[in-house]
Structure formats: C-alpha cells, structure tokens
C-alpha cells in the first residue's frame, strides 16, 4: 500500500507499473476467479492505496518486496488505521506469491471463509 500524497503515484500509475508478484496474484483474483470474491487492485482506503482489497469482506492484501524491510513503523500505522475502520490486512512477501501462490491463495481462502456469513459488519466509513 502506498500513502497518497502529492508526490505519491496515483492508483492508475501503480496499476500500470505493477510488480511480477502483483501481476501473478491479480491474474488469480480478478473477475471473481477466486472464491467468487470481488477484489480490486490499487484500491484507495482513507489516505492509503491497498495493493488488493475485497470490499465486501473488508480484507486488504498487501504484497511486500525487499524495499519494505525498513518500513515497519509506517506499515504498523497503516494497518492500525485500517483495523480501526474494520479492515483486516494480510501481508505476503513477493517471493511467496512467486514461489508458493497456492499457499497464499489457501491463506486468502481461509481469511474469506472466516467472515461472519461471508460479509462482516462494516466498520466506520473512511
């Protein structure tokens, strides 16, 4: 996820410059191909842009590459803000998506199946 700011790239730019891992995961998630869940990519949530989001399940999927190893404080703030607004954040390393997509999808399926009746009660609007 990126923080939106004047110098930050837009969601459209992020979609156009996606990583190999983002492209691979998007191919599995798009058009309700996975668990019949509607995912969006580069979806705005408050001041942040989520890599992937299932709005109905209030689930965010964040992919991290090696550049994110020094961003722990930022990531904690972002995840805390999203949790306060009823979102769950699942984080995966790019390498996990590229080498173990089935494992990543099993974790996503588990997260989706543990929503109350498939749709958790929404948190406060952002």
MIGUNU-251090 format. One record per residue: chain; residue in three letters; x, y, z negated of N, C-alpha, C, O in turn. Coordinates in nm, 4 decimals. Atoms other than C-alpha are relative to their C-alpha. Layout:
BEGIN
["A"; "ALA"; [X; Y; Z]; [X; Y; Z]; [X; Y; Z]; [X; Y; Z]]
...
END
This chain:
BEGIN
["A"; "UNK"; [0.0836; -0.1166; 0.0000]; [0.0000; 0.0000; 0.0000]; [0.0879; 0.1227; 0.0000]; [0.1945; 0.1248; -0.0615]]
["A"; "UNK"; [-0.0713; -0.1259; -0.0046]; [0.1149; 0.3469; 0.0717]; [-0.0833; 0.1059; -0.0679]; [-0.2062; 0.1003; -0.0636]]
["A"; "UNK"; [0.0721; -0.1133; 0.0573]; [0.0238; 0.6622; -0.1158]; [-0.0227; 0.1003; 0.1125]; [0.0686; 0.1302; 0.1894]]
["A"; "UNK"; [0.0282; -0.0996; -0.1015]; [-0.1485; 0.9133; 0.1071]; [0.0549; 0.1336; -0.0456]; [0.0270; 0.1785; -0.1568]]
["A"; "UNK"; [-0.0533; -0.1339; 0.0255]; [0.0348; 1.2417; 0.1187]; [0.0315; 0.0589; 0.1354]; [0.0290; -0.0114; 0.2364]]
["A"; "UNK"; [-0.0226; -0.0655; -0.1288]; [0.1178; 1.4912; 0.3856]; [0.1137; -0.0654; 0.0770]; [0.1103; -0.0688; 0.2000]]
["A"; "UNK"; [-0.1128; 0.0620; -0.0676]; [0.4448; 1.3120; 0.4607]; [-0.0204; -0.1494; 0.0218]; [0.0566; -0.2116; 0.0949]]
["A"; "UNK"; [0.0238; 0.1433; -0.0126]; [0.2989; 0.9608; 0.4332]; [-0.0685; -0.0297; 0.1332]; [-0.1473; 0.0510; 0.1824]]
["A"; "UNK"; [0.0651; 0.0351; -0.1264]; [0.1955; 0.7801; 0.7506]; [-0.1482; -0.0269; -0.0199]; [-0.1911; -0.0675; -0.1279]]
["A"; "UNK"; [0.1437; 0.0257; 0.0053]; [-0.1734; 0.7503; 0.8292]; [-0.0265; -0.1495; 0.0140]; [0.0619; -0.2258; 0.0529]]
["A"; "UNK"; [0.0382; 0.1400; -0.0144]; [-0.3604; 0.4199; 0.8257]; [0.0173; -0.0447; 0.1454]; [0.0611; -0.1568; 0.1711]]
["A"; "UNK"; [-0.0134; 0.0343; -0.1423]; [-0.3634; 0.4267; 1.2063]; [0.1463; -0.0261; 0.0351]; [0.1771; -0.1220; 0.1060]]
["A"; "UNK"; [-0.1436; 0.0181; -0.0254]; [0.0158; 0.4667; 1.2178]; [0.0486; -0.1292; -0.0643]; [0.1252; -0.2039; -0.0034]]
["A"; "UNK"; [-0.0416; 0.1228; 0.0675]; [0.0619; 0.1878; 0.9625]; [-0.0482; -0.1236; 0.0747]; [0.0242; -0.2229; 0.0822]]
["A"; "UNK"; [0.0499; 0.1139; -0.0778]; [-0.1575; -0.0454; 1.1707]; [0.0854; -0.0206; 0.1251]; [0.1129; -0.1341; 0.1640]]
["A"; "UNK"; [-0.0781; 0.0092; -0.1238]; [0.0468; 0.0327; 1.4808]; [0.1429; -0.0471; -0.0251]; [0.2081; -0.0987; 0.0657]]
["A"; "UNK"; [-0.1388; 0.0359; 0.0309]; [0.3772; -0.0329; 1.3022]; [0.0064; -0.1112; -0.1041]; [0.0978; -0.1137; -0.1865]]
["A"; "UNK"; [0.0062; 0.1051; 0.1004]; [0.2813; -0.3406; 1.1007]; [0.1187; -0.0955; 0.0110]; [0.1785; -0.1111; 0.1175]]
["A"; "UNK"; [-0.1104; 0.0951; 0.0058]; [0.5429; -0.5944; 0.9936]; [-0.0430; -0.1343; 0.0581]; [-0.1615; -0.1574; 0.0818]]
["A"; "UNK"; [0.0320; 0.1350; -0.0484]; [0.5646; -0.9513; 1.1225]; [-0.0938; -0.0709; -0.0978]; [-0.1881; -0.1383; -0.0564]]
["A"; "UNK"; [0.0846; 0.0650; 0.1009]; [0.4124; -1.0717; 0.7946]; [-0.1417; 0.0560; 0.0033]; [-0.2381; -0.0199; -0.0067]]
["A"; "UNK"; [0.1334; -0.0608; -0.0083]; [0.1233; -0.8239; 0.8201]; [-0.0746; -0.0504; 0.1231]; [-0.1934; -0.0817; 0.1149]]
["A"; "UNK"; [0.0645; 0.0498; -0.1217]; [0.0520; -0.9322; 1.1780]; [-0.0438; -0.1456; -0.0158]; [-0.1524; -0.1833; 0.0282]]
["A"; "UNK"; [0.0330; 0.1413; 0.0184]; [0.0596; -1.3001; 1.0812]; [-0.1200; -0.0163; -0.0933]; [-0.2111; -0.0940; -0.0644]]
["A"; "UNK"; [0.1130; 0.0121; 0.0922]; [-0.1737; -1.2555; 0.7839]; [-0.1266; 0.0567; 0.0627]; [-0.2341; -0.0007; 0.0456]]
["A"; "UNK"; [0.1177; -0.0592; -0.0638]; [-0.4081; -1.0295; 0.9819]; [-0.0609; -0.0966; 0.1013]; [-0.1833; -0.1034; 0.1134]]
["A"; "UNK"; [0.0515; 0.0979; -0.0966]; [-0.4388; -1.2980; 1.2519]; [-0.0845; -0.1060; -0.0700]; [-0.1791; -0.1587; -0.0114]]
["A"; "UNK"; [0.0764; 0.0996; 0.0756]; [-0.5658; -1.5353; 0.9805]; [-0.1259; 0.0598; -0.0634]; [-0.2239; -0.0117; -0.0846]]
["A"; "UNK"; [0.1105; -0.0611; 0.0737]; [-0.8007; -1.2842; 0.8129]; [-0.1038; 0.0702; 0.0870]; [-0.2202; 0.0800; 0.0480]]
["A"; "UNK"; [0.0883; -0.0871; -0.0788]; [-0.9535; -1.0792; 1.0932]; [-0.1242; -0.0720; 0.0503]; [-0.1266; -0.1943; 0.0639]]
["A"; "UNK"; [0.1260; 0.0501; -0.0567]; [-1.3059; -1.1226; 1.2271]; [-0.0626; -0.1125; -0.0814]; [-0.1193; -0.2063; -0.0254]]
["A"; "UNK"; [0.0586; 0.0996; 0.0910]; [-1.4169; -1.3252; 0.9232]; [0.0509; -0.1410; 0.0252]; [-0.0198; -0.2382; -0.0012]]
["A"; "UNK"; [-0.0577; 0.1314; -0.0274]; [-1.1854; -1.6096; 1.0270]; [0.0311; -0.0765; -0.1273]; [0.0404; -0.1992; -0.1254]]
["A"; "UNK"; [-0.0383; 0.0645; 0.1248]; [-1.1001; -1.6799; 0.6655]; [-0.1121; 0.0122; -0.1021]; [-0.1486; 0.1226; -0.1428]]
["A"; "UNK"; [0.1030; 0.0079; 0.1047]; [-1.3692; -1.7888; 0.4181]; [-0.1200; 0.0895; 0.0300]; [-0.1922; 0.1298; -0.0612]]
["A"; "UNK"; [0.1089; -0.0880; -0.0432]; [-1.6189; -1.5806; 0.6178]; [0.0012; 0.1349; -0.0739]; [-0.1027; 0.1994; -0.0880]]
["A"; "UNK"; [-0.0146; -0.1268; 0.0728]; [-1.4867; -1.2781; 0.4251]; [0.0441; 0.1091; 0.0972]; [0.1299; 0.0866; 0.1826]]
["A"; "UNK"; [-0.0330; -0.1153; -0.0835]; [-1.4682; -0.9376; 0.5921]; [0.1169; 0.0742; -0.0645]; [0.1018; 0.1354; -0.1702]]
["A"; "UNK"; [-0.1179; -0.0732; 0.0453]; [-1.1175; -0.7961; 0.5463]; [0.0239; 0.1196; 0.0912]; [-0.0037; 0.1149; 0.2111]]
["A"; "UNK"; [-0.0444; -0.1181; -0.0746]; [-0.9987; -0.4537; 0.6544]; [0.1501; 0.0122; -0.0210]; [0.2026; -0.0280; -0.1248]]
["A"; "UNK"; [-0.1430; -0.0238; 0.0201]; [-0.6377; -0.3627; 0.7110]; [0.0255; 0.1490; -0.0065]; [-0.0438; 0.2290; 0.0564]]
["A"; "UNK"; [-0.0355; -0.1395; 0.0234]; [-0.4751; -0.0387; 0.6030]; [-0.1249; 0.0791; -0.0393]; [-0.1611; 0.1781; 0.0243]]
["A"; "UNK"; [0.1258; -0.0564; 0.0492]; [-0.7897; 0.0499; 0.4082]; [0.0278; 0.0986; -0.1132]; [0.0992; 0.0660; -0.2080]]
["A"; "UNK"; [-0.0188; -0.1033; 0.1027]; [-0.7991; 0.3714; 0.2022]; [-0.0808; -0.0326; -0.1244]; [-0.1999; -0.0633; -0.1177]]
["A"; "UNK"; [0.0641; 0.0162; 0.1307]; [-0.8758; 0.3301; -0.1672]; [0.0565; 0.1115; -0.0870]; [0.1726; 0.1071; -0.1276]]
["A"; "UNK"; [-0.0496; -0.1157; 0.0746]; [-0.8521; 0.6567; -0.3570]; [0.1170; 0.0616; 0.0741]; [0.1095; 0.0826; 0.1952]]
["A"; "UNK"; [-0.1151; -0.0636; -0.0659]; [-0.5108; 0.8115; -0.2884]; [0.0938; -0.1005; 0.0669]; [0.2014; -0.0620; 0.1127]]
["A"; "UNK"; [-0.0879; 0.1048; -0.0528]; [-0.3668; 0.4793; -0.1619]; [-0.0587; -0.0627; 0.1256]; [-0.1777; -0.0494; 0.1542]]
["A"; "UNK"; [0.0431; 0.0778; -0.1160]; [-0.3830; 0.2706; 0.1535]; [0.0395; -0.1445; -0.0280]; [0.1577; -0.1762; -0.0414]]
["A"; "UNK"; [-0.0240; 0.1422; 0.0252]; [-0.4202; -0.1039; 0.0916]; [0.0403; -0.0688; 0.1297]; [-0.0129; -0.0374; 0.2362]]
["A"; "UNK"; [-0.0374; 0.0763; -0.1191]; [-0.2487; -0.3425; 0.3316]; [-0.1232; -0.0719; 0.0550]; [-0.1528; -0.0637; 0.1742]]
["A"; "UNK"; [0.1231; 0.0698; -0.0364]; [-0.5668; -0.5550; 0.3345]; [-0.0983; 0.0141; -0.1155]; [-0.0577; 0.0161; -0.2317]]
["A"; "UNK"; [0.1011; -0.0097; 0.1049]; [-0.8948; -0.5214; 0.1452]; [-0.1268; -0.0708; 0.0445]; [-0.1715; -0.0570; 0.1584]]
["A"; "UNK"; [0.1334; 0.0572; -0.0172]; [-1.2115; -0.7252; 0.1147]; [-0.0891; 0.0822; -0.0917]; [-0.0891; 0.0629; -0.2133]]
["A"; "UNK"; [0.0799; -0.0943; 0.0775]; [-1.4557; -0.4577; 0.0037]; [-0.1070; -0.0732; -0.0805]; [-0.1283; -0.0411; -0.1974]]
["A"; "UNK"; [0.1081; 0.0715; 0.0690]; [-1.7382; -0.6996; -0.0858]; [0.0502; -0.0690; -0.1264]; [-0.0217; -0.0749; -0.2261]]
["A"; "UNK"; [-0.0565; 0.0697; 0.1158]; [-1.5095; -0.8904; -0.3250]; [0.0876; 0.0913; -0.0848]; [0.1398; 0.0484; -0.1877]]
["A"; "UNK"; [-0.0861; -0.0958; 0.0713]; [-1.3188; -0.5763; -0.4387]; [0.1393; -0.0601; -0.0200]; [0.1958; -0.0553; -0.1293]]
["A"; "UNK"; [-0.1282; 0.0680; 0.0028]; [-0.9970; -0.7614; -0.3522]; [0.0973; 0.0682; 0.0950]; [0.0669; 0.0893; 0.2124]]
["A"; "UNK"; [-0.1071; -0.0609; -0.0788]; [-0.6758; -0.5981; -0.2304]; [0.1123; -0.1010; 0.0143]; [0.1484; -0.1689; -0.0819]]
["A"; "UNK"; [-0.1164; 0.0838; -0.0239]; [-0.3920; -0.7927; -0.0722]; [0.1142; 0.0922; 0.0389]; [0.1036; 0.1695; 0.1341]]
["A"; "UNK"; [-0.1168; -0.0837; -0.0218]; [-0.0519; -0.6257; -0.0862]; [0.1159; -0.0883; 0.0399]; [0.1461; -0.1858; -0.0288]]
["A"; "UNK"; [-0.1195; 0.0719; -0.0435]; [0.2489; -0.7534; 0.1072]; [0.1213; 0.0865; -0.0290]; [0.1226; 0.2060; 0.0007]]
["A"; "UNK"; [-0.1218; -0.0720; 0.0353]; [0.5933; -0.6563; -0.0152]; [0.1198; -0.0592; 0.0706]; [0.1355; -0.1810; 0.0794]]
["A"; "UNK"; [-0.1287; 0.0399; -0.0546]; [0.9253; -0.6674; 0.1599]; [0.1087; 0.0378; -0.0987]; [0.0792; 0.0827; -0.2094]]
["A"; "UNK"; [-0.1110; -0.0279; 0.0910]; [1.2680; -0.6190; 0.0084]; [0.0066; 0.1470; -0.0402]; [0.0636; 0.1789; -0.1445]]
["A"; "UNK"; [-0.0023; -0.1425; 0.0328]; [1.2202; -0.2392; 0.0150]; [-0.0832; 0.0325; -0.1228]; [-0.0709; 0.1420; -0.1777]]
["A"; "UNK"; [0.0879; -0.0263; 0.1137]; [0.9640; -0.2735; -0.2663]; [0.0596; -0.0419; -0.1340]; [-0.0047; -0.0238; -0.2374]]
["A"; "UNK"; [-0.0560; 0.0477; 0.1256]; [1.2001; -0.4184; -0.5269]; [0.0270; 0.1128; -0.0978]; [0.0320; 0.0891; -0.2185]]
["A"; "UNK"; [-0.0273; -0.1142; 0.0879]; [1.2720; -0.0697; -0.6640]; [-0.1236; 0.0841; -0.0286]; [-0.1119; 0.1915; -0.0876]]
["A"; "UNK"; [0.1218; -0.0803; 0.0134]; [0.9096; 0.0490; -0.6661]; [-0.0940; -0.0541; -0.1079]; [-0.2155; -0.0382; -0.0966]]
["A"; "UNK"; [0.0837; 0.0649; 0.1010]; [0.7855; -0.1329; -0.9782]; [-0.0916; 0.0989; -0.0712]; [-0.2095; 0.0691; -0.0904]]
["A"; "UNK"; [0.0826; -0.0976; 0.0730]; [0.6613; 0.1791; -1.1618]; [-0.1139; 0.0504; 0.0883]; [-0.2276; 0.0613; 0.0423]]
["A"; "UNK"; [0.1024; -0.0449; -0.0942]; [0.4742; 0.3047; -0.8543]; [-0.1051; -0.1088; 0.0181]; [-0.2250; -0.0812; 0.0144]]
["A"; "UNK"; [0.0926; 0.1117; -0.0197]; [0.3219; -0.0404; -0.7968]; [-0.0896; -0.0198; -0.1215]; [-0.2085; -0.0482; -0.1067]]
["A"; "UNK"; [0.0800; 0.0148; 0.1218]; [0.2083; -0.0601; -1.1605]; [-0.1063; 0.1088; -0.0099]; [-0.2202; 0.0805; -0.0471]]
["A"; "UNK"; [0.0981; -0.1104; 0.0029]; [0.0393; 0.2824; -1.1408]; [-0.1127; -0.0258; 0.0990]; [-0.2302; -0.0092; 0.0661]]
["A"; "UNK"; [0.0994; 0.0261; -0.1042]; [-0.1370; 0.1901; -0.8174]; [-0.0923; -0.1137; -0.0426]; [-0.2143; -0.1007; -0.0330]]
["A"; "UNK"; [0.0814; 0.1143; 0.0417]; [-0.2548; -0.1480; -0.9481]; [-0.0893; 0.0359; -0.1179]; [-0.2045; -0.0074; -0.1233]]
["A"; "UNK"; [0.0801; -0.0409; 0.1166]; [-0.3730; 0.0073; -1.2771]; [-0.1176; 0.0865; 0.0436]; [-0.2292; 0.0681; -0.0050]]
["A"; "UNK"; [0.1080; -0.0857; -0.0491]; [-0.5748; 0.2742; -1.0929]; [-0.1057; -0.0836; 0.0699]; [-0.2252; -0.0613; 0.0504]]
["A"; "UNK"; [0.0963; 0.0839; -0.0712]; [-0.7345; 0.0108; -0.8707]; [-0.0784; -0.0872; -0.0972]; [-0.1993; -0.1041; -0.0815]]
["A"; "UNK"; [0.0689; 0.0824; 0.0999]; [-0.8145; -0.2141; -1.1677]; [-0.1036; 0.0825; -0.0758]; [-0.2122; 0.0331; -0.1062]]
["A"; "UNK"; [0.0949; -0.0882; 0.0685]; [-0.9803; 0.0812; -1.3422]; [-0.1265; 0.0210; 0.0818]; [-0.2329; 0.0497; 0.0270]]
["A"; "UNK"; [0.1132; -0.0203; -0.0898]; [-1.2078; 0.1079; -1.0393]; [-0.0566; -0.1323; 0.0524]; [-0.1282; -0.1344; 0.1525]]
["A"; "UNK"; [0.0623; 0.1275; -0.0320]; [-1.2939; -0.2624; -1.0233]; [0.0650; -0.0823; 0.1094]; [0.0055; -0.1798; 0.1555]]
["A"; "UNK"; [-0.0704; 0.0745; -0.1037]; [-1.0389; -0.3837; -0.7672]; [0.0994; -0.0966; -0.0637]; [0.1585; -0.0662; -0.1673]]
["A"; "UNK"; [-0.1073; 0.0930; 0.0370]; [-0.8141; -0.6890; -0.8060]; [0.1067; 0.0096; 0.1075]; [0.0756; 0.0204; 0.2261]]
["A"; "UNK"; [-0.1107; -0.0102; -0.0948]; [-0.4713; -0.6732; -0.6450]; [0.0808; -0.1288; -0.0037]; [0.1314; -0.1689; -0.1085]]
["A"; "UNK"; [-0.0876; 0.1161; -0.0151]; [-0.2915; -0.9822; -0.5178]; [0.1205; 0.0434; 0.0804]; [0.1072; 0.1080; 0.1843]]
["A"; "UNK"; [-0.1240; -0.0408; -0.0661]; [0.0704; -0.9334; -0.4198]; [0.0741; -0.1234; 0.0498]; [0.0832; -0.2245; -0.0198]]
["A"; "UNK"; [-0.0784; 0.1076; -0.0591]; [0.2755; -1.1544; -0.1898]; [0.1229; 0.0612; 0.0661]; [0.1184; 0.1721; 0.1192]]
["A"; "UNK"; [-0.1187; -0.0405; -0.0744]; [0.6252; -1.1266; -0.0538]; [-0.0214; -0.0319; 0.1481]; [-0.0881; -0.1295; 0.1824]]
["A"; "UNK"; [0.0075; 0.0254; -0.1439]; [0.6528; -1.1016; 0.3244]; [0.0494; -0.1412; 0.0314]; [-0.0101; -0.2111; 0.1135]]
["A"; "UNK"; [-0.0579; 0.1324; -0.0258]; [0.8675; -1.4164; 0.3173]; [-0.1007; -0.1108; -0.0312]; [-0.1025; -0.2132; 0.0371]]
["A"; "UNK"; [0.1016; 0.1004; 0.0322]; [0.5812; -1.6084; 0.1512]; [-0.0993; -0.0146; 0.1140]; [-0.1369; -0.1262; 0.1498]]
["A"; "UNK"; [0.0952; 0.0044; -0.1113]; [0.3443; -1.5163; 0.4331]; [0.0641; -0.0665; 0.1213]; [0.0004; -0.1463; 0.1900]]
["A"; "UNK"; [-0.0674; 0.0527; -0.1186]; [0.6012; -1.6025; 0.6988]; [0.0349; -0.1481; -0.0123]; [0.0383; -0.2190; 0.0882]]
["A"; "UNK"; [-0.0440; 0.1392; 0.0160]; [0.7061; -1.9373; 0.5484]; [-0.1034; -0.0901; -0.0661]; [-0.0907; -0.2124; -0.0592]]
["A"; "UNK"; [0.0991; 0.0808; 0.0708]; [0.4019; -2.0516; 0.3477]; [-0.1388; 0.0638; 0.0104]; [-0.2033; 0.0887; -0.0915]]
["A"; "UNK"; [0.1300; -0.0633; -0.0207]; [0.0880; -1.8985; 0.4989]; [-0.1121; -0.0833; -0.0623]; [-0.2055; -0.0267; -0.1193]]
["A"; "UNK"; [0.1047; 0.0845; 0.0589]; [-0.1218; -2.1977; 0.3870]; [-0.0097; 0.0222; -0.1509]; [-0.1202; 0.0275; -0.2050]]
["A"; "UNK"; [0.0002; -0.0248; 0.1432]; [-0.0201; -2.1378; 0.0254]; [-0.0601; 0.1354; -0.0340]; [-0.1366; 0.1478; -0.1297]]
["A"; "UNK"; [0.0563; -0.1340; 0.0203]; [-0.1020; -1.7674; 0.0491]; [-0.1512; -0.0044; 0.0195]; [-0.2259; 0.0526; -0.0600]]
["A"; "UNK"; [0.1439; 0.0084; -0.0269]; [-0.4420; -1.8474; 0.2002]; [-0.0728; -0.0779; -0.1088]; [-0.1866; -0.0448; -0.1421]]
["A"; "UNK"; [0.0630; 0.0731; 0.1114]; [-0.5143; -2.1015; -0.0763]; [-0.0191; 0.0927; -0.1197]; [-0.1228; 0.0877; -0.1859]]
["A"; "UNK"; [0.0124; -0.0942; 0.1113]; [-0.4473; -1.8305; -0.3355]; [-0.1106; 0.1019; 0.0274]; [-0.1859; 0.1373; -0.0633]]
["A"; "UNK"; [0.1071; -0.0930; -0.0362]; [-0.6751; -1.5885; -0.1484]; [-0.1364; -0.0673; -0.0123]; [-0.2317; -0.0075; -0.0623]]
["A"; "UNK"; [0.1272; 0.0725; 0.0095]; [-0.9473; -1.8513; -0.1248]; [-0.0404; -0.0161; -0.1466]; [-0.1575; -0.0005; -0.1811]]
["A"; "UNK"; [0.0276; 0.0136; 0.1431]; [-0.9197; -1.9119; -0.4992]; [-0.0510; 0.1326; -0.0567]; [-0.1483; 0.1346; -0.1322]]
["A"; "UNK"; [0.0421; -0.1316; 0.0495]; [-0.9482; -1.5383; -0.5696]; [-0.1406; 0.0343; 0.0489]; [-0.2213; 0.0873; -0.0275]]
["A"; "UNK"; [0.1330; -0.0289; -0.0538]; [-1.2514; -1.5044; -0.3418]; [-0.1067; -0.0869; -0.0651]; [-0.2189; -0.0414; -0.0869]]
["A"; "UNK"; [0.0989; 0.0906; 0.0573]; [-1.4233; -1.8056; -0.4952]; [-0.0284; 0.0296; -0.1464]; [-0.1260; -0.0214; -0.2014]]
["A"; "UNK"; [0.0204; -0.0319; 0.1410]; [-1.3900; -1.6637; -0.8461]; [-0.0629; 0.1370; -0.0207]; [-0.0457; 0.1991; -0.1255]]
["A"; "UNK"; [0.0819; -0.1199; 0.0143]; [-1.6066; -1.3612; -0.7820]; [-0.1382; -0.0487; -0.0421]; [-0.1862; -0.1503; 0.0081]]
["A"; "UNK"; [0.1360; 0.0365; 0.0406]; [-1.9433; -1.3762; -0.9542]; [-0.0897; 0.0030; 0.1229]; [-0.1015; 0.1072; 0.1873]]
["A"; "UNK"; [0.0890; 0.0190; -0.1153]; [-2.1838; -1.5010; -0.6828]; [0.0607; 0.0517; 0.1301]; [-0.0120; 0.0898; 0.2218]]
["A"; "UNK"; [-0.0671; -0.0439; -0.1218]; [-1.9212; -1.4039; -0.4227]; [0.0155; 0.1499; 0.0088]; [0.0927; 0.1989; 0.0912]]
["A"; "UNK"; [-0.0051; -0.1461; -0.0048]; [-1.9719; -1.0337; -0.4919]; [0.0014; 0.0533; -0.1431]; [-0.1031; 0.0584; -0.2080]]
["A"; "UNK"; [-0.0033; -0.0518; 0.1362]; [-1.8507; -0.8891; -0.8208]; [-0.0758; 0.1307; -0.0108]; [-0.0964; 0.1997; 0.0890]]
["A"; "UNK"; [0.0674; -0.1261; 0.0189]; [-2.0351; -0.5985; -0.9705]; [0.0977; 0.1128; 0.0306]; [0.2094; 0.1126; -0.0212]]
["A"; "UNK"; [-0.0933; -0.1050; -0.0389]; [-1.8829; -0.2862; -0.8197]; [0.0389; 0.0876; -0.1176]; [-0.0401; 0.1133; -0.2084]]
["A"; "UNK"; [-0.0489; -0.0948; 0.0991]; [-1.6722; -0.0596; -1.0314]; [-0.0391; 0.1413; 0.0418]; [-0.1162; 0.1589; 0.1361]]
["A"; "UNK"; [0.0298; -0.1381; -0.0385]; [-1.6896; 0.3185; -1.0191]; [0.0500; 0.0285; 0.1418]; [0.1518; -0.0261; 0.1842]]
["A"; "UNK"; [-0.0399; -0.0356; -0.1363]; [-1.6691; 0.4652; -0.6707]; [0.1282; 0.0809; -0.0021]; [0.1531; 0.1580; -0.0947]]
["A"; "UNK"; [-0.1225; -0.0803; -0.0142]; [-1.3377; 0.6078; -0.5556]; [-0.0247; 0.1103; 0.0983]; [0.0650; 0.1901; 0.1254]]
END
